[in-house]
Amino acid sequence: MKLKTGTPYSLLKQSAVTGFGKPLTRTSTHAQVLIVGTGISGALIAHSLLHAGFHVCMVDKREPVRGSTPASTGLLQYELDGSAAELSEKFGFPQWNRIVHTMKSANAALGKLAAPFPGCGFEVRDSLYVASKKSDVSSLKKEFAFRTEAHLPVTWLSTDNLRNQCGVHGSAAILSRQAAKIDACALAQGLLKAGSRHGLEIYSPVNVATYQESSSGVEVQTSSGHRLSCDHLILADGYEGYRHLTRNTFSLYSTFVTLVRPLSETPQEMPLIWETSRPYCYIRSTSSGDLLVGGEDQPLIGQKITRGVLKDVEARLLKKLHNLTSIRGRPVSTWSGAFIASKDSLPFIGRIPGAKNVFAALAYGANGITFSEIGANIILQMLNKVHHPLESSFALDRNF
Ligand SMILES: Cc1cc2nc3c(=O)[nH]c(=O)nc-3n(C[C@H](O)[C@H](O)[C@H](O)COP(=O)(O)OP(=O)(O)OC[C@H]3O[C@@H](n4cnc5c(N)ncnc54)[C@H](O)[C@@H]3O)c2cc1C
């Protein structure tokens, strides 16, 4: 599966250091925990398991951290794509409340994890959820009521307040405090490199072809004929891992991002911005004052992403940026990425249905990085046979 086309910001920044994956030379290797995938999901899981004293090996069919993670725009929000009303109806208000508060804590935890690694660019920011048109205001008010009831740090902004305080055009907005931004690629690399100094083994390129459970653990077969065995197998294989799921539980998209150099100076503490339109446009500033403008999601149905497609989307994203913020800018780079969202906007994290020692950590959805951090905790608790409060809501076999 082609995970990205074009050069994403994280790779332009040269934060993508390579050279810490070793080739697999032994014909058979044993690990207590084997993680498939070295993106942000695998890296956070490895970090949490190493700290808990597990012996961890990782494999990746690409070089480490060269999957979807470098394509990411790194907005860390505790706002879900699915509305609070829908999710509360599905799981009940207390569980929705638990999910959003866990997400908020996970974002703060990511800030602590990022602190030792220069280049992660973690910064706390406000997040603005903008009503794109007048007819969206009533549903946004409903969302605001849920968030207020959940004691989240939110403020309602009228059209005028939104324009005067934030320079943003819209019919109204919810301003949420304590969101953040991060370079997930730099964090994954930092964690993997630090882990390697504490016994983490990373092998690449190694393509896992099949696995089989037995009474003594899990046997993994690679495409190059190597055999790996482990007590616990964690599939953190990103968007290529959709084959572990039931068909009608998720949708596949191509999503797009343009890195824009504004023609005039942007506000120092620019909030993260997204909107009620679907597909929505979202914006965040980088540490050097450029802007990442994303959106224009399209169903991924065998469509080829050509330079022409990227140019068309780039023009639309620049127009969106101007409509929302009056900012004009010059495109520096535009890329697309494969993207999967579940039907209820929550990820798939937990035991593979029917398996005993095989787990998946598929952080699907717009809050993928936040979900990866929560996933690392869920997986650790599952290996330690401790119940996690979000286990049932993120289960692969939950009801849709
Ligand atoms: C354009 C874009 C923008 C995004 N913006 C945001 C955002 O603002 N905020 C946010 O929270 N999330 C965002 N996301 C989502 C987030 O980036 C992803 O959830 C996250 O990066 C996925 O990380 P991962 O480790 O699960 O997957 P990956 O980084 O893809 O890692 C999975 C790894 O598994 C390996 N693999 C797959 N199959 C095999 C196999 N059979 N054998 C061996 N290795 C295998 C792959 O090579 C890959 O390296 C965005 C995503 C995209 C594409």
The ligand as a MOL file (V3000), in Angstrom:
LIG
                    3D

  0  0  0     0  0            999 V3000
M  V30 BEGIN CTAB
M  V30 COUNTS 53 58 0 0 0
M  V30 BEGIN ATOM
M  V30 1 C -1.6130 13.3830 6.2500 0
M  V30 2 C -1.9240 12.9070 7.6350 0
M  V30 3 C -2.1350 13.8360 8.6320 0
M  V30 4 C -2.4100 13.4120 9.9310 0
M  V30 5 N -2.5690 14.3430 10.8960 0
M  V30 6 C -2.7740 13.9480 12.1740 0
M  V30 7 C -2.8760 14.9050 13.2070 0
M  V30 8 O -2.8230 16.1200 12.9700 0
M  V30 9 N -3.0470 14.4660 14.4800 0
M  V30 10 C -3.1290 13.1310 14.7770 0
M  V30 11 O -3.2830 12.7860 15.9550 0
M  V30 12 N -3.0420 12.1990 13.8010 0
M  V30 13 C -2.8610 12.5710 12.5240 0
M  V30 14 N -2.7550 11.6430 11.5330 0
M  V30 15 C -2.8240 10.2370 11.9160 0
M  V30 16 C -1.4900 9.7850 12.5030 0
M  V30 17 O -0.4630 10.3760 11.8070 0
M  V30 18 C -1.4270 8.2700 12.4130 0
M  V30 19 O -2.4320 7.7360 13.2420 0
M  V30 20 C -0.0890 7.7300 12.8850 0
M  V30 21 O 1.0030 8.3570 12.2970 0
M  V30 22 C -0.0430 6.2580 12.5590 0
M  V30 23 O 1.1040 5.7360 13.1660 0
M  V30 24 P 1.3200 4.1900 13.1690 0
M  V30 25 O 2.5460 3.9230 13.9330 0
M  V30 26 O 0.0730 3.5090 13.6130 0
M  V30 27 O 1.4860 3.8370 11.6160 0
M  V30 28 P 2.8060 3.9830 10.7070 0
M  V30 29 O 3.5730 5.1900 10.9970 0
M  V30 30 O 2.3720 3.7790 9.2860 0
M  V30 31 O 3.6690 2.7360 11.1580 0
M  V30 32 C 3.2590 1.4200 10.8290 0
M  V30 33 C 4.4850 0.6840 10.3600 0
M  V30 34 O 4.1470 -0.6960 10.1670 0
M  V30 35 C 4.9500 -1.1800 9.1110 0
M  V30 36 N 4.3260 -2.4010 8.5650 0
M  V30 37 C 3.1040 -2.5180 8.0000 0
M  V30 38 N 2.8850 -3.8020 7.6390 0
M  V30 39 C 3.9960 -4.5060 7.9770 0
M  V30 40 C 4.3850 -5.8650 7.8420 0
M  V30 41 N 3.5740 -6.7860 7.2900 0
M  V30 42 N 5.5960 -6.2390 8.2920 0
M  V30 43 C 6.4420 -5.3260 8.8430 0
M  V30 44 N 6.1290 -4.0180 8.9900 0
M  V30 45 C 4.9190 -3.6110 8.5660 0
M  V30 46 C 4.9670 -0.0360 8.1190 0
M  V30 47 O 6.0860 -0.1390 7.2600 0
M  V30 48 C 5.0090 1.1860 9.0120 0
M  V30 49 O 6.3240 1.6820 9.1810 0
M  V30 50 C -2.4880 12.0250 10.2200 0
M  V30 51 C -2.2770 11.0990 9.2170 0
M  V30 52 C -2.0010 11.5230 7.9330 0
M  V30 53 C -1.7630 10.4980 6.8590 0
M  V30 END ATOM
M  V30 BEGIN BOND
M  V30 1 1 1 2
M  V30 2 1 2 3
M  V30 3 2 2 52
M  V30 4 2 3 4
M  V30 5 1 4 5
M  V30 6 1 4 50
M  V30 7 2 5 6
M  V30 8 1 6 7
M  V30 9 1 6 13
M  V30 10 2 7 8
M  V30 11 1 7 9
M  V30 12 1 9 10
M  V30 13 2 10 11
M  V30 14 1 10 12
M  V30 15 2 12 13
M  V30 16 1 13 14
M  V30 17 1 14 15
M  V30 18 1 14 50
M  V30 19 1 15 16
M  V30 20 1 16 17
M  V30 21 1 16 18
M  V30 22 1 18 19
M  V30 23 1 18 20
M  V30 24 1 20 21
M  V30 25 1 20 22
M  V30 26 1 22 23
M  V30 27 1 23 24
M  V30 28 2 24 25
M  V30 29 1 24 26
M  V30 30 1 24 27
M  V30 31 1 27 28
M  V30 32 2 28 29
M  V30 33 1 28 30
M  V30 34 1 28 31
M  V30 35 1 31 32
M  V30 36 1 32 33
M  V30 37 1 33 34
M  V30 38 1 33 48
M  V30 39 1 34 35
M  V30 40 1 35 36
M  V30 41 1 35 46
M  V30 42 1 36 37
M  V30 43 1 36 45
M  V30 44 2 37 38
M  V30 45 1 38 39
M  V30 46 1 39 40
M  V30 47 2 39 45
M  V30 48 1 40 41
M  V30 49 2 40 42
M  V30 50 1 42 43
M  V30 51 2 43 44
M  V30 52 1 44 45
M  V30 53 1 46 47
M  V30 54 1 46 48
M  V30 55 1 48 49
M  V30 56 2 50 51
M  V30 57 1 51 52
M  V30 58 1 52 53
M  V30 END BOND
M  V30 END CTAB
M  END
